[in-house]
Structure formats: C-alpha cells, structure tokens
Amino acid sequence: MAQSQTTNPVQAVLKYLPSGDTAWVRTYDAGINNESYAFDLAIDTAGSVFSIGYSIDTATGESYGSVIK
C-alpha cells in the first residue's frame, strides 16, 4: 500500500512477484481538487487484497469512503 506525496494524493496497492518484479498495480485517484488516503489493508480467505481509505473534496470539505480490490 502506498500513497503519493504530491499535492493530489493517490492510493495505490502493488503486488510483487518473488523475483521482486511488479505483478500488478491498482490505484484510486479521487480527481482534481480531491485528496485520497489509504489507512488500512485487509486480505480475505481467497487471497484478495483490499485497501480501505477515504477521499476529501478540498473545495467542499466533504469526505467519501474508498475501497481498492
């Protein structure tokens, strides 16, 4: 689980192979004037990975939940 350090943070989940190469990347970008933050990670019994977070609309202050699978 990673977050960018830009002015518009984006959530990202990466899976790495044993070799260290990237197997896949999933991202969530809340869009212009929004910030997105990941705060937890979960793995279900099937091995699916979930990143749980939230986004803030910097213009209105409203917040929204987000999940990346």
N, C-alpha and C positions, 0 to 999 in steps of 0.2 A: 504494500500500500504506500503510495507516495503522493505528495502534494507539491505543486509548483510554487516557486517563490516569486511569482510575477504579480503585477497589480490586479490580475484577474485569476485567482487560484482555481485550479482544475484538479479533480480527483482522478487517480489512476490506480489500477491494480495490474500487476505484471506476474506472469508465471515463467519461471526459469527451468530449463532442462538441466539434468545432471552435469552436462558439459559447460554450463554457465551461459549458454545462448538463450535468448528470449523465445519462449514458446508462443505466448500471446500477450496482448495488452488490451485492457478495457478502460475507457476513460469516460468521464462525465464532465461536460462543460456547461455551466449554468447560463452562459451567454454574456453579452456585453452589459456592463454595469452590475454584474452579479458576482458574488464570491461563493465558492463551493469548498467545503471542508469535509474530509473523512475523519471519523472518530472511533470507529470500531471495525473489526474484521471477524467474520464467522465462516466456518466450514461445516456443511451438513454431512450426513452419513453417506451420501453418494459422492462426496469429494468436491461438490460445487463450492466455490468461494464467493462470499458476499461482502461487499464494503458498504457500511452504513454511514451516512453523513447528512449534511444539511447545506442548503444554499441560502444566501441572503441577497435580497434585492436592495442594492445600495441606494437606489433612488427613493424607495418607499419604506425600507426597513422590514418588509415582510420576509418571513423565513419559510422554507419548504424542506421536507424530508427527502432523502435520496437513497437509492439502493443500486449498487452495481453488481451484476452476477456474471 
